[in-house]
Amino acid sequence: MVTKLNGIATPFGALTMELKISDDGRSAKLRVEPLSDSSCKNIIVHLNGWTKDVGEKVIKLNPRKHNEFTIPIKL
């Protein structure tokens, strides 16, 4: 399964992101493209409720860089 947003308007510029669930359903790969407005300091992804109970419950992404992150999913 894949969920995509392509160029969705935000106060910080167009948001392009993709969340792709692995074939076995045990992880998801999140990809977020850079935002154009330099005033955005972080992109925050909340993980509560759908990830395994390991590590942080929040991911902070750099809005000026291409971000890719693999997230373990709680089954």
C-alpha positions as a LaTeX table, in Angstrom:
\begin{tabular}{lrrr}
\hline
Residue & $x$ (\AA) & $y$ (\AA) & $z$ (\AA) \\
\hline
Met1 & 0.00 & 0.00 & 0.00 \\
Val2 & 1.17 & 3.50 & $-0.81$ \\
Thr3 & $-0.18$ & 6.87 & 0.30 \\
Lys4 & 1.16 & 9.92 & $-1.55$ \\
Leu5 & 0.77 & 13.67 & $-1.35$ \\
Asn6 & 2.09 & 15.52 & $-4.40$ \\
Gly7 & 2.60 & 19.26 & $-4.07$ \\
Ile8 & $-0.04$ & 19.89 & $-1.38$ \\
Ala9 & $-0.13$ & 23.58 & $-0.40$ \\
Thr10 & 1.13 & 24.35 & 3.12 \\
Pro11 & 2.22 & 27.62 & 4.75 \\
Phe12 & 5.82 & 26.45 & 4.13 \\
Gly13 & 5.52 & 25.57 & 0.46 \\
Ala14 & 4.33 & 22.51 & $-1.44$ \\
Leu15 & 4.48 & 19.23 & 0.48 \\
Thr16 & 5.40 & 16.06 & $-1.38$ \\
Met17 & 5.54 & 12.86 & 0.65 \\
Glu18 & 5.05 & 9.13 & 0.30 \\
Leu19 & 4.34 & 6.44 & 2.88 \\
Lys20 & 4.82 & 2.91 & 1.53 \\
Ile21 & 3.94 & $-0.17$ & 3.57 \\
Ser22 & 6.21 & $-3.19$ & 3.04 \\
Asp23 & 4.75 & $-6.34$ & 1.47 \\
Asp24 & 4.81 & $-8.16$ & 4.82 \\
Gly25 & 3.16 & $-5.22$ & 6.64 \\
Arg26 & 5.91 & $-5.01$ & 9.25 \\
Ser27 & 7.39 & $-1.66$ & 8.26 \\
Ala28 & 6.70 & 1.49 & 6.31 \\
Lys29 & 9.09 & 3.72 & 4.39 \\
Leu30 & 8.36 & 7.44 & 4.73 \\
Arg31 & 9.81 & 9.79 & 2.12 \\
Val32 & 9.41 & 13.58 & 2.42 \\
Glu33 & 10.77 & 16.07 & $-0.10$ \\
Pro34 & 12.26 & 19.43 & 0.96 \\
Leu35 & 9.96 & 22.40 & 1.59 \\
Ser36 & 10.70 & 25.71 & $-0.11$ \\
Asp37 & 10.16 & 28.09 & 2.86 \\
Ser38 & 13.26 & 28.32 & 5.06 \\
Ser39 & 11.22 & 29.52 & 8.06 \\
Cys40 & 10.04 & 25.92 & 8.68 \\
Lys41 & 12.35 & 24.50 & 11.38 \\
Asn42 & 11.17 & 20.86 & 11.56 \\
Ile43 & 8.69 & 18.42 & 10.09 \\
Ile44 & 7.24 & 16.41 & 12.97 \\
Val45 & 5.86 & 12.89 & 12.43 \\
His46 & 3.90 & 11.43 & 15.37 \\
Leu47 & 4.20 & 7.64 & 15.67 \\
Asn48 & 1.96 & 6.89 & 18.68 \\
Gly49 & $-0.45$ & 4.03 & 18.21 \\
Trp50 & 0.87 & 2.43 & 15.03 \\
Thr51 & 4.54 & 1.69 & 15.58 \\
Lys52 & 6.34 & $-0.91$ & 17.66 \\
Asp53 & 7.16 & 0.19 & 21.18 \\
Val54 & 10.82 & 0.91 & 20.44 \\
Gly55 & 12.62 & 4.21 & 20.23 \\
Glu56 & 11.06 & 7.62 & 19.94 \\
Lys57 & 7.36 & 8.35 & 19.44 \\
Val58 & 8.16 & 11.42 & 17.32 \\
Ile59 & 10.42 & 11.80 & 14.32 \\
Lys60 & 11.85 & 15.25 & 13.54 \\
Leu61 & 12.73 & 15.68 & 9.87 \\
Asn62 & 14.82 & 18.45 & 8.34 \\
Pro63 & 12.46 & 20.40 & 6.03 \\
Arg64 & 15.33 & 21.51 & 3.77 \\
Lys65 & 16.56 & 18.00 & 2.96 \\
His66 & 15.24 & 14.90 & 1.24 \\
Asn67 & 14.13 & 12.63 & 4.09 \\
Glu68 & 13.69 & 8.85 & 4.08 \\
Phe69 & 12.93 & 6.88 & 7.19 \\
Thr70 & 11.85 & 3.27 & 7.79 \\
Ile71 & 9.26 & 2.86 & 10.53 \\
Pro72 & 8.58 & $-0.50$ & 12.25 \\
Ile73 & 4.82 & $-1.18$ & 12.44 \\
Lys74 & 3.06 & $-2.70$ & 15.46 \\
Leu75 & 1.07 & $-5.78$ & 14.37 \\
\hline
\end{tabular}
